[in-house]
Amino acid sequence: MISEQEMQSALSADLQAILRCLSCGSHLDSDKAGGYVCPNCKRACPNVNGIARFVDAQHYAASFGFQWHQYQKTQLDHDEIKESDMNFRWKTALKPEELKGKLVLDVGCGMGRFAEVATSWGARVVGIDLSAAAEVAAKNLAERDFVAMQADVFALPFAPESFDVIYSVGVLHHTPDCEAAVKTLDKYLKPGGILAVWLYSGYNKWYRFSDFWRRYTSRMKPQTLHSVLKVAVPVIYNTEMTLRKVPLVGRSAAGLLHHVFPVNRQKTAEKRRLDTFDWYSPKYQSKHTYEQVFRWYEAMGMEDMRIGEFSIAVRGRKPLHK
């Protein structure tokens, strides 16, 4: 039985081997304070609030930093509920035996929801997030075989072909160029490794009005939008549920309300508010089809491509030899 200390030591050794300077590409050294420094060009990546920083700001992801500081543990699994485990399986098509003992990259780890699942399956997980959500992930998974960093998917501080598995669930469609973000990850995947992504679906049009409102809501300060939704979400949701009980025209009226003012329909009020905020706050939010994503994977030369149970979920394997 491997102890927690031994697992942490193995992950530290992994990082020491794969971390690279974003300026000159040299190996990075630990600065003994939880951050890193380049011995060649002296570029420093300090530890701030418990995580190493490879970016200077949250840029377009600031709303997610606010979001996950507000809802630090809302989506974590516990004894009665295993929603994250179920969603991870559906949205990546990964199995526990494919992650056990592997070095895994979680791209857009947020508060650590899926990294918790991956570590419970026996993976050593490195989580990166452009936002300050990485701070929350580090706290939530402090006892796990996990390390969180604040970094940009378009400039990752890792050597090529570093990871056995890379996954990104519900994140890359929030970047300025989803296709480029997906294709960037191929560089860091070992030959024979698996890349799994889950993106918003472009097949359904239910989100048309949410995209319209997001032109305005994404410009609001996250704190202001959150305050608005704390009032608006229960009002709209309860009105919709009440309309559904009205004979004859009720369901049609409720459907129209949901179409024009979409709010999440999760069972608990906290999760409804969280997911609705997640819809309306991002600056970028693209939608995609299986045809698109399969073309991206084919362009990367991926093999053994499969889909998950919840669209748009695609996974593929990098060839052992190109």
Secondary structure, 3 states (H helix, E strand, C coil): CCCHHHHHHHHHHHHHHHEECCCCCCECEECCCCCEECCCCCCEECEECCEEECCCCCHHHHHHHHHHHHCCCCCCCCCCCCHHHHHHHHHHCCCHHHHCCCEEEEECCCCCHHHHHHHHCCCEEEEEECCCHHHHHHHHCCCCCEEEEECECCECCECCCCEEEEEEECCHHHCCCHHHHHHHHHHHEEEEEEEEEECCECCCCCCHHHHHHHHHHCCCCHHHHHHHHHHHHHHHHHHHHHHCCCCCCHHHHHHHHHHHCCCCCCCCHHHHHHHHHHHHCCCCCCCECHHHHHHHHHHCCCEEEEECCCCCEEEEECCCCC
